[in-house]
């Protein structure tokens, strides 16, 4: 038997991103989004800081922002997005925005990113996100300097799959989404509020 394996070979890195316009930013989450505490009580943030640094650079570039159509996060990918800053470097990208994330880490996330409107019962949240293209000398951005993108934040991995189908349905129609689900033999959840892992907040 001949051994075989599958490899994912990245064509770009966070320090050498693609030069062509990006339509949709896809931000996955996972264990690497957490800050690990070592035996000497030092905090290791190396797993997620490069991603957030890339997002900060991306959102500070009007050329990048104006070509963006949407952002899609899975699991704690919304935490990475929430940690990033808008072009003024002060306001968090998700501050004042409705979003959701993995429910196992929901309370911790809510404490860390308290200015985000976290939804405790949602497989996914679809909303619009305003991103500044430029700011005046005082750092303020008026409506004429804002770019609106579609935002999907999803809970765990399976919720991310349902969220992707919601994106496909919105962009290409219900028939296309159903056809793909049928080909994949995937049983969709089409209600974003059908969340058996919802968090009960006191």
C-alpha positions in Angstrom: 0.0 0.0 0.0 1.3 3.4 -1.0 1.0 6.0 1.8 -0.6 9.2 1.0 -1.5 12.4 2.7 -3.2 15.7 2.2 -1.3 19.0 2.7 -2.5 22.6 2.8 0.2 24.8 1.3 -0.5 28.5 1.9 0.3 30.9 -0.9 0.5 33.9 1.5 1.2 34.8 5.1 0.0 37.5 7.4 3.2 39.5 6.7 2.9 39.0 2.9 -0.8 39.1 2.2 -2.2 38.9 -1.4 -2.1 42.1 -3.4 -5.4 41.6 -5.1 -8.6 42.8 -3.5 -10.3 40.6 -1.0 -14.0 40.2 -1.3 -14.8 38.2 1.9 -12.6 37.8 4.9 -13.1 34.3 6.4 -11.9 34.2 10.0 -11.9 30.8 11.7 -11.4 30.3 15.4 -10.2 27.5 17.6 -7.7 26.8 20.3 -5.1 29.2 18.8 -7.3 32.2 19.6 -6.8 31.7 23.4 -4.1 33.1 25.5 -2.1 30.3 27.1 -0.6 30.7 30.6 2.7 29.0 31.0 4.2 27.4 34.2 5.9 30.7 35.0 2.6 32.6 34.7 3.7 34.2 31.5 1.0 34.7 28.9 1.5 33.3 25.4 -0.5 35.2 22.8 1.6 34.2 19.8 -1.2 32.0 18.4 -3.6 34.9 17.7 -1.6 38.2 17.8 -0.4 37.9 14.1 -4.0 37.5 12.9 -5.2 40.5 14.8 -2.2 42.5 13.6 -3.1 41.6 10.0 -6.7 42.6 10.6 -5.6 46.0 12.1 -3.5 46.6 9.0 -6.3 45.6 6.8 -8.9 47.8 8.4 -6.5 50.8 8.4 -6.2 50.6 4.6 -9.0 52.4 2.7 -8.0 50.6 -0.5 -8.6 47.2 1.3 -11.8 48.2 3.0 -13.5 49.7 0.0 -13.2 46.4 -1.9 -14.5 44.3 0.9 -18.0 42.9 0.6 -18.3 40.7 3.7 -16.7 39.2 6.8 -17.5 35.6 7.9 -16.4 34.2 11.3 -16.6 30.7 12.7 -16.4 29.8 16.4 -14.0 32.2 18.2 -13.0 33.8 14.9 -15.4 36.5 16.1 -13.1 37.0 19.1 -10.2 37.7 16.8 -12.4 40.2 14.9 -13.5 41.8 18.2 -9.9 42.2 19.3 -9.0 44.1 16.2 -9.3 47.9 16.0 -10.7 50.2 13.4 -8.5 52.7 11.5 -8.4 55.1 14.5 -6.8 52.4 16.6 -9.2 53.1 19.5 -12.6 51.5 18.8 -12.9 47.8 18.5 -14.2 46.5 15.2 -17.2 44.9 16.8 -17.9 47.5 19.4 -21.7 48.1 19.5 -22.3 45.3 16.9 -24.5 42.2 17.4 -22.4 39.0 17.1 -22.1 35.5 18.5 -19.4 33.0 19.2 -18.6 29.5 20.5 -20.9 29.0 23.5 -18.3 27.1 25.6 -16.3 30.3 25.8 -19.2 32.7 25.7 -18.9 34.1 29.2 -15.2 34.6 29.0 -15.6 36.3 25.6 -18.3 38.5 27.0 -16.1 39.6 29.8 -13.1 40.3 27.6 -15.0 42.1 24.8 -17.7 43.9 26.8 -18.5 46.5 24.2 -19.7 43.9 21.7 -23.4 43.0 21.8 -23.0 39.2 22.2 -26.1 37.1 21.4 -26.3 34.1 23.8 -28.9 32.3 21.7 -27.9 32.2 18.0 -26.4 29.7 15.7 -25.4 32.7 13.6 -25.9 36.4 13.5 -26.2 38.3 10.2 -25.8 42.0 10.4 -24.1 44.9 8.7 -20.8 46.4 9.8 -19.7 50.0 9.1 -16.0 50.3 8.4 -14.3 53.8 8.1 -12.6 54.6 4.9 -10.9 57.7 6.2 -11.2 60.1 9.2 -10.8 63.8 9.7 -8.0 65.4 11.7 -9.9 64.6 15.0 -10.2 61.0 14.1 -14.0 61.2 13.3 -15.5 59.4 10.4 -18.8 60.8 8.9 -21.3 58.7 6.9 -19.7 59.7 3.6 -16.4 58.1 4.8 -18.0 54.8 5.8 -18.2 51.5 3.9 -20.9 49.0 4.8 -20.1 45.2 4.6 -22.1 42.2 5.3 -21.2 40.4 8.6 -21.9 36.8 9.5 -20.7 35.6 12.9 -21.4 31.9 13.8 -21.2 29.8 16.9 -19.4 26.4 16.8 -18.2 24.6 13.7 -21.5 23.0 12.7 -23.2 26.4 13.1 -20.5 27.8 10.8 -21.7 25.3 8.2 -25.3 26.4 8.6 -24.1 30.0 8.4 -22.2 29.4 5.2 -25.4 28.0 3.7 -27.2 31.2 4.9 -24.6 33.2 3.1 -25.0 31.1 -0.1 -28.8 31.5 0.1 -28.5 35.3 0.5 -26.1 35.7 -2.3 -27.2 33.1 -4.8 -30.7 32.1 -3.8 -32.4 29.3 -1.9 -32.4 26.9 -4.8 -28.6 27.0 -5.0 -28.2 26.5 -1.3 -30.6 23.6 -1.2 -28.9 22.0 -4.2 -25.5 22.1 -2.6 -26.9 20.8 0.7 -28.5 17.9 -1.2 -25.2 17.1 -3.0 -23.4 17.1 0.3 -26.2 15.1 2.0 -26.2 17.8 4.7 -29.3 18.5 6.8 -29.4 22.2 7.3 -30.7 24.2 10.2 -32.2 27.3 8.6 -33.3 29.1 11.7 -30.4 31.2 13.2 -32.2 31.0 16.6 -32.3 27.2 16.7 -29.4 27.0 19.1 -29.4 24.0 21.4 -26.1 25.3 23.0 -27.5 28.7 23.9 -26.1 30.2 27.0 -28.4 31.2 29.9 -27.2 34.5 31.3 -28.2 35.5 34.8 
